[in-house]
Structures are given as C-alpha cells and as structure tokens.
Amino acid sequence: MSEPDRKDPQEQAARRRQEDEELAQRMAGIDRKLLVLSGKGGVGKSTVAANLAAALALAGKRVGLLDVDMHGPSISNIMNLAGHQFGAGPEGTIRPIALAENLLVVSLGPLLKDRSDAVIWRGPMKYNVIRQFLKDVEWGELDFLVVDSPPGTGDEPLSIAQMIGRNAAGLIVTTPQDVAIADVRRSVSFCRQVNLPVAGIIENMSGQICPHCGGHIEPFKSGGGEKLAEEMDVPFLGRIPLEPKIVESGDLGRPFVQAFADSPAAAAFAAAIAPLTEPGENAPERSLQGPAGGELVAIPTAGGRLCPHFGHCEKFALVQVDRERKQVGQTTWLNPPVHEPGALPRFLHDQGAKVIIAGGMGQKARTLFEEKGIQVVVGAPAEPAEEVARAYLEGRLELGENTCDH
C-alpha cells in the first residue's frame, strides 16, 4: 500500500491563495449578483429566480443563472436543460449552457445520470461544488448573476454569501400567508448577519387574475410580503399574482415571461426587476471600499471598544484610514457572520479589509487571515475602535500580551 499523501502545508496555502485569486477575478467580471433566498420551501423561489433571469435577459442585460439547490435542482426543469451538456474550456474550466446569446445557465441537473437520482452530500462536498461553479465556470462579463438557493439559511446560502464577493445582494421571496412570513423573516436576519444587503422582497402567489372576468381575487390573501418589507425596513419589489400558466410554462421548460409575455404576471415580473436595473435607492448596495489612497482596518468590538477575543465580538468596526495623510475617516459597524473556521477571514477579505487589530488571536486564525492578505496586529488594548485605529495609524499603538497565544 502506498504512503498516504501528506502535502506540504505551505504548498496547500499557496494553492488556496491562487484559487482565491482566480475566484475573485472570475467574480470581478460580474457587475451585480442576486442571491434568491427564502426561509421556507414551496413559495416558488426557483420559478421567481428563473423568470427574473429571463426578464433581465429580455431587458437586454447579460445574465447568468446559477442553481445551487443541490438536492432539488428545479432550474434544470424550468429552463428545459434536458439534453444540454456543459462544454469543456481551457485549463479545466467549464462552459455554461447558453440558452440565448445573453442568458447562461448552470445547474447540477444535467450532471445527474437520471432525474430520480438523489444527491446525498454533506456540507463540505456542497461547498466545494459551489466554489467550482463560481471559480471554474466561464461566466465572462455579466450584468447580473442570479443564484437560486435552496430554502432556509444552511450551507448553500452561507457558502455563496461568503464566496461571491462584492456587489452582491439578497432577493427574498415569500408568499402572503403568515406561516410563510414567519419563516422568511429569518432570511432577512440571515442577510444582515452575513453582511449581505437586501435588494428587496417579492411577494409571490399574491392574489389571482380571474380567467373569466379579468378581475383580481385573493384565494390566499395578499400584502404579507409588503408588511414584512416595511417591518424589516427593506425595499418591496412587488407582487406576482397566482397564475396557472406559470405552472404550465414551468412544466414545458420555458420561462413564463417568454411564453406569456403579454400577461399580467409577466408585467409584474418586469415591474419587479425595474428597481434592480436602474440606479437608485432600491438598487443592490455595494460592499465597503476604502478611500482613495487608503485602506480599511477591521476591529472586533464589544460596547464600542476593542474586544479581546475577535471570534466572539458583538460587531466589527471597519475604519477607513489614509496612511499618507495620517487621517481616520468613516467607521462602519458590521454584524459578524455565523462563526465557523475560516468564516471571518473570508468575510473581512470580501469587505476589502487590509488589517485586523485584535486583543488576541491564535496562530491558526492568524495564518488564515494572512492567507487572505490581511495583516494581523494583536495585543491591542480595549479602547474605542476609532482611537485604536488612530493610534495604529500614528505609530503609537501600545501592544501587550496576545490574549489568545495559547
């Protein structure tokens, strides 16, 4: 039996840095990313994702549609990917399925041998597949990447939020009933915990257009999504009425906005994407960037002061500093992501942080930050965040013992 493969940790770290750079370069070619989320299944999330992507393409935008619902890749059926194959690009890259000149699609569906095959994967396997879809697919220059995530706030949405980089926002789908609203509310909280701006909420299956008289009826009530948007202080993008032809078009493998372009529901989809395609207050927010000639310094805090243990802080202060002018600029307060190994380095790297100043940090965590190109300063005192940043900038920050040196 051969000797087990023991790779050099330095080689592994170098390869990981190279892969991170490749991922960042790939994502840099995409102007906006929309993560379609819902805390509850059965709200028509995949239907909304597919029709939003198709509506954006019809509006002349260059669009990619990525399905990361590993256990239920519905996009494959809605977009009729049966019989389509991914192409092989140079150096092991993947060419997506082109359904139109400006609409590219990737889903796990075409890779399954049979439609009845079950995907039985644990979290790390799903993470690696999502990373490959983002890094190795030749998306090219896109205006939008629409990502259809599975229901809930588990591995897939968290992985996407951590890897997709800047200019990303969550688009949340709900139905009007209270039972759905209660679960979908958690999706808004999820976005805030991982620092993902919310582009807005869409209320799906909101009333129905009577096929006989053309009037509006409400078999399941309406307005719950709008009330949730008001309660959570996020944009409300509109209501999509319950339309039997949406089900019909999905079964036929053709997006509804293409098959029934003149219908009220198609008009509702067009109205929903309008705030996303025009700059304004409802456009997806951008991730933080440092000032010209400056950088962002991250400081874990509790009660506004530096927190000794960075992994258990209440909020991160991202302080803009200008080294040349010795000036401290704006401070932005962010909720940390769900704590897991490697989450904080990815999170702060995606925000553009170049330095993290902490009271203490273990060697493994320091290595992970340094692999992301983030300088680590430890042993800092529990002072107000802006004062810590100012002292660091002016070269008078007094460093003591690393409280996590163990």
N, C-alpha and C positions, 0 to 999 in steps of 0.2 A: 504494500500500500504506500502511496506516495506521501511525502511530508506535507502536512496542512499548509496552505498558502498564508504566510504571515507577511503582509505588505508593510512596508516602511510607513510609519505614521506621518512622516514629513511628505512622502510621496502622495499619500492619501489626501493630506491637507492641500497640497499643491493642485492635485486633480480637482478637488472640490472647489477651490478658488477659480480654476479655469472654467469649470461648469457653471459657477455662479456668474462669471463674466459673460459666458455665452447666453445664459438665460436673460441677463439684464440687457444685452444687445438685442436679443430677439424681441423682448417686450418694449424696447425703446422705439421700435418701428410701428407701434400701435398707439394711436392718439388717445383713445378712451377705452376703458374696459368696464363692462357692466356685468356684475355678478347677480344673476336672477336667483333670489332666495325665497324661502317660505318656511316658517316654523311648523307647517302642517302639510301632510300629503293630501292629494285629492282636490287641490284648489286650481288645477290647470296650469301649473307653473311651467311645464315643458311646452305646452301649447302657446302660452304667452311668450316664452323665450324664442320659439321658432318663428312666430308671427312678427315679433318685434324685429328680429334679424331680417326677415323678409321685407318688412315695411321699410327698414332703414336702407336696404339694398334698392328697393323701388324708388326711394328718395334720392338715389344717386350716390349713396355712401359705399365705400369699400368695407365689407363686413366679413368677419369670421364668426362662426357659431361653434362653440366647443361644449360637448356634452360630457360632464364628469360624474354623472349619476351611474356609477359602475354596476349597481345591482338592478337598475331599471332604465337602461338607455333608450328612453322613448323617442329622442330626436331621430334615431335611426328609422323609426316607422313614420313619424310625422313628415320627415323630409324625403322619404322613399329612397333610402340608401341601399336597399337590397340590390345586389348585383354590382355595386360600385366597389372599387378597390383603391386603397391608398397607393400612391406612387412612391418609388424609392428615389431619393435625391442624393446628391454627392455627400460623401463622408458620413453615411449612415443617417442622413436626415429623412424626413417623411414629407411627402407632398399631400396636402389635404384634398378632399373631394371637392371639385369645383362644380357647383350646381348652376352657376351663372358666372358671367365674367367678373362680377364684383361680390360674389357670395361663396365663401369657402366653409366647409363643414368637416368636423372631426368628431367621431363618436366611437365608443367601444363596439357598438353593434356590428359593423362589418367585419370585425376581427373574430367574432364568435362563429364556430362551425355550424351551430344550429340555433334557431331563435329560442328554443326551450332550454339552452344551456344556462346553468346557474353560475354566477360569478361568486366564488367563495374566497374572499380575500380579507386579510387583516389590514389594519391601518397602514403599516409600513409599505406594503405592496401597493396599496392605492395611492399613497404619497408618491412613490416612485413613478407610477404610470402618469399621474397628473403632471409631475415635473417633466417627464419625457414629452407629453403633449405640448407643454408650453415651450420647452427648450429646443426640441428636435423637429417640430413641425415647421415647415417653411411658410409661415404666415405672410411674410412680406410686409409691405406698407399698408396698414389698415386704418380706417377712420374709427371703427368700433370692433371690439371683440366681445361678443355676448356669450356668457358662460352659464349653462344650465346646470345648477347644483341640485343635489338630492335634498329632500325635506330635512329640516332640523338644523342643528348647529354642530355637527360632528366633524369627522376627519376631513371630508372633501371640502366643505366651505372654508374650514380653518386653513387647510393646506393652500388653497387658491389665494385666500386673503394674504397669506404670508409670502407667497412666491410671485404674485403677479406684478408687484412693483407699483410705481406711481400712476397717477391719473386713473385710478380705479374707484368705483362706487357700487354700492349695493342697490339693486332694484327689487323691491319686495312685493310679492303677490299674495293677495288674500281673497277670500270670499266674504260676503257681508255678515254672515252669521256670527253670533257672539262666541261660539265654540271655536271658530277659526281665528277670530280676532285675538283671543286669549293666547293662542299658540304663536301667532305671527308676531305679536308684540315682542316675543323673545328674540326674533330676528333683528329687530331694531336695536335691542340691547346688545346682541352679538356684534353688530356692526360697530357700535360705539366702543365695545371692549377691545376690538382688534383695530381700532382707529380707521375704519372704513366708512367714508362719507356715504350718506343715503341719498341716492338720486331721486327717490320718491317711492310712493306706494301706488300700486294698481289694484283696483277692486274688480276682480273677475266674477263672472256669472252674476252680474248686478242687474236684476230685473230681466225682462224679456220683451222683445218686439213681437206683438201678436201677428201671426202669419195671415190672419184673416182681415183685420181692420187696420193693422199698422200701428196700433196704439201701444203704449208702454204698460206692462203689467209686472207685478212683483211676486212671483211664486216663492222666492226665498228672502224677501225684503231687500233693502239696499241702504247704502250710506255708512255701513260699518267701517269700511276702509278709510273713508274721508274723516270720520270721527277719530280713528286711530292716528291718522296723519296729524290732525290738529292736536291730539293729546300728546304725541311724541315730538311735536314741532319739526316735522319733516314735510317735504313737498307732497302734494296729492296730484298724481298724474292723470287720473280719470277712471271712468267705469267702462268695462267691457260687458255688454249685455249677453245673456244666455242665448245662444244661437245654435239650433240643431245642425245647421250646415257646417259649423266649426268641427263638430264630431265627424261629420261625413267627409270633410276635406282631410282631416287627420287620418282617417282610415284609408283614404285614397292616396295618401302620401304627397299631398300638395298643400302648401300653406294657405290658410283661409284668405289672407289679404290678396293673394294672387288669384285664387279660384273664384272668389266672390268680391271683387274689388269695389263694386258699387253698393254693397250692403251697409247698413248702419254700424254693424260690428267692425267692419273694415275701416270705416270712418273713425270709429272710436280708437282703433289701434293707431291710425295716422295722427289723431289728436294727442295720444299718449306720448308719441315719440317727439312731438314738436319741441317741448322744453329741453329735450336731450340734444337736439341738433342745432339749437340756436343759443348763443352765449346769453347768459342771464342768471338770475338768482337760483333757478332750478337746475342749472347745468351741474354735472358732477364736479365736486370740488377737487382741487389739485392737492397732492401731498405737499408737505412743507419743503421749502428750499431755502438755503442760506442766502444772505445778502451778497451782492456783487463784491468779489474780493474777500468774502468772509466764509464762515462755516457755522455749523450747528453743534452745540455742546449739549449732551444729554446728561441730566442729573436726576437720579431717583430721589423722590421726596416723600415725606410724611408730615402733614401740617405745614407745608410750605418750606420746610427745611430738609437738607440732605438727609436721606435715610441710610443708616449704617449698612443695612442688608439690601442690596439692589434688587434681589429677586422677590422681595416682599414689600415693595413700596406701594403707596397709595396712587401716586401719579408720577409721570416723568415730566420734568421741565425741559423743554428744548429751547435753549437760549441762543439767539443769533449773536455772534461775535465777529468783529473785524480786527484781525491781528495787526494789520498795518496801522490803523488809526487808533488802536487800543480802545475800541468802543464796544459797549454792550448794547445790543438792540432789543428787539421784541422777544418776549418769552411766551411760548405756547405750552399749555398744560394738556397732557395726553393720558388717557387711561391705559395701563399696560395690558398686553394681550394675555390670554389664558396661559398660565405658567406651565411650561414644559421645556425639556432640554433643547437649546438652540433657538427657542421662540424669540427671546428678547434681542439677541444679536441680529436676527433676520428683520425683526420689527424696526429696530433703530436704524439699521442699514437702509431699509426702504424709505425711511423718513429723510435720509440724507445726513445723518449724524456722523461726525468725524472723530469725536472724542466723547468718552463717557467718564465722568468723575464720580467715584463712589467711596463710601467709607471702607468697604471691604469687598473682596471678590476672590473666589477660589481659582486655582491655576487652570482648571479645565474650562471654566467660564471665560477667563481671560484669553485663553487660546481661541475660543470660538469668536469672541469679539475681534481679535486681531486678524483672524482669517477673513473677516468681513471688512478689513481695512479701517477698523475703529480703534483709535488709540485709547488705552486704558490708564486711568490715573486713580490710585487707591490710597486710602489713609486720610481722606479729606475730612474736615470737621463738619459737625451737624449745624451748619449755618444756613441762612436763607439762600435759595438757589441762585438768585441774581448776584448776591455777594460772593458766593463760591466761584461763579463764572468770572466775575470781575477780578477777583484775587488771582485766579488762574491766568487770566489774560495779562495781568500786570506783573506776573512773575513773583507774587508774594503769597501764594497759597501754601500754608504750612501743613505738611503731610505727617501723619503719625503712623501708628501701627495698622497693618492690614487686618481688620477685624475678622476676615474670613480666611486667614492664612492657613488654617487647619484644613 
